[in-house]
Amino acid sequence: MQLDLSGHHVEVTESMRGYVLKRFERISRHFEQVIDIHCVLTVEKKERHKAEATLMMRGNKIYADATESNMYAAIDALADKLDRCVKKHKEKASDHHAVDVIKARSAAS
């Protein structure tokens, strides 16, 4: 997984970068096929902190954003949204009927 982290009207510090990496590790644990993550941290009007990210994976892109009063809270909310989206994508991609086919073949044998 390659992370591209940038800031808009905010300086991205090493602690922010480490926090984003720590929060996005959970996503890579749930779905190993994430190729690239592009994350942008933005400060709007001094009270609105926005975090947005695009996950590129084989055959699909997932976009999410979160706005909070604190940058770390926005990163947390963003990671939670992306985690839910990745789980949903993984659930759609898996074949739920494969177990039934295997049982039918073993019963026929």
TIVO-327194 format. One record per residue (C-alpha): residue number from 1; x, y, z; residue in three letters. Coordinates in steps of 0.1 Angstrom, whole numbers. Each point is the difference from the previous one (the first is absolute). Layout:
// residues N
(atom NUM (X Y Z) ALA)
...
// end
This chain:
// residues 109
(atom 1 (0 0 0) MET)
(atom 2 (14 34 -10) GLN)
(atom 3 (-12 30 18) LEU)
(atom 4 (1 35 -16) ASP)
(atom 5 (-8 26 28) LEU)
(atom 6 (-3 37 -7) SER)
(atom 7 (-13 30 18) GLY)
(atom 8 (-20 30 -13) HIS)
(atom 9 (4 31 23) HIS)
(atom 10 (16 -22 26) VAL)
(atom 11 (35 -13 6) GLU)
(atom 12 (1 -38 2) VAL)
(atom 13 (22 -9 29) THR)
(atom 14 (16 -33 7) GLU)
(atom 15 (-24 -7 28) SER)
(atom 16 (-30 5 -24) MET)
(atom 17 (17 -22 -26) ARG)
(atom 18 (5 -27 27) GLY)
(atom 19 (-35 3 12) TYR)
(atom 20 (-14 -4 -35) VAL)
(atom 21 (22 -30 -6) LEU)
(atom 22 (-11 -16 32) LYS)
(atom 23 (-37 5 -7) ARG)
(atom 24 (3 -12 -36) PHE)
(atom 25 (17 -33 11) GLU)
(atom 26 (-34 -12 11) ARG)
(atom 27 (-13 3 -36) ILE)
(atom 28 (30 -19 -14) SER)
(atom 29 (-7 -28 25) ARG)
(atom 30 (-36 -4 -12) HIS)
(atom 31 (8 2 -37) PHE)
(atom 32 (35 -8 -12) GLU)
(atom 33 (-5 11 -36) GLN)
(atom 34 (2 37 6) VAL)
(atom 35 (25 14 -25) ILE)
(atom 36 (2 37 8) ASP)
(atom 37 (-15 25 24) ILE)
(atom 38 (-1 38 -8) HIS)
(atom 39 (-9 20 31) CYS)
(atom 40 (-5 38 3) VAL)
(atom 41 (-3 18 33) LEU)
(atom 42 (-16 34 -2) THR)
(atom 43 (-7 29 24) VAL)
(atom 44 (-30 22 -9) GLU)
(atom 45 (-9 31 19) LYS)
(atom 46 (22 -10 30) LYS)
(atom 47 (-28 -21 16) GLU)
(atom 48 (-7 -25 -27) ARG)
(atom 49 (26 -27 -4) HIS)
(atom 50 (-6 -23 -30) LYS)
(atom 51 (16 -33 -9) ALA)
(atom 52 (-7 -17 -33) GLU)
(atom 53 (15 -31 -16) ALA)
(atom 54 (-2 -20 -32) THR)
(atom 55 (9 -37 1) LEU)
(atom 56 (11 -16 -32) MET)
(atom 57 (-4 -37 -2) MET)
(atom 58 (-2 -25 -28) ARG)
(atom 59 (-31 8 -20) GLY)
(atom 60 (-15 27 23) ASN)
(atom 61 (6 33 17) LYS)
(atom 62 (-15 10 34) ILE)
(atom 63 (-3 36 11) TYR)
(atom 64 (-10 13 34) ALA)
(atom 65 (3 33 19) ASP)
(atom 66 (-6 11 36) ALA)
(atom 67 (-3 35 16) THR)
(atom 68 (5 6 37) GLU)
(atom 69 (11 28 23) SER)
(atom 70 (34 -19 7) ASN)
(atom 71 (23 -14 -27) MET)
(atom 72 (6 -32 20) TYR)
(atom 73 (-38 -5 4) ALA)
(atom 74 (-4 5 -38) ALA)
(atom 75 (27 -26 -7) ILE)
(atom 76 (-18 -24 24) ASP)
(atom 77 (-33 5 -17) ALA)
(atom 78 (15 -3 -35) LEU)
(atom 79 (17 -33 10) ALA)
(atom 80 (-33 -14 13) ASP)
(atom 81 (-18 10 -32) LYS)
(atom 82 (26 -16 -22) LEU)
(atom 83 (0 -31 22) ASP)
(atom 84 (-37 -4 -5) ARG)
(atom 85 (3 6 -37) CYS)
(atom 86 (28 -26 -4) VAL)
(atom 87 (-20 -26 20) LYS)
(atom 88 (-30 6 -22) LYS)
(atom 89 (21 -3 -32) HIS)
(atom 90 (16 -32 13) LYS)
(atom 91 (-34 -14 9) GLU)
(atom 92 (-13 8 -35) LYS)
(atom 93 (30 -15 -17) ALA)
(atom 94 (-1 -33 19) SER)
(atom 95 (-20 -30 -14) ASP)
(atom 96 (-25 -10 26) HIS)
(atom 97 (-13 -29 -20) HIS)
(atom 98 (34 -19 -3) ALA)
(atom 99 (-7 -18 33) VAL)
(atom 100 (-33 -13 -14) ASP)
(atom 101 (16 -13 -32) VAL)
(atom 102 (28 -18 20) ILE)
(atom 103 (-26 -17 22) LYS)
(atom 104 (-21 -10 -30) ALA)
(atom 105 (30 -15 -17) ARG)
(atom 106 (10 -20 31) SER)
(atom 107 (-35 -12 5) ALA)
(atom 108 (-2 -12 -36) ALA)
(atom 109 (32 -19 2) SER)
// end
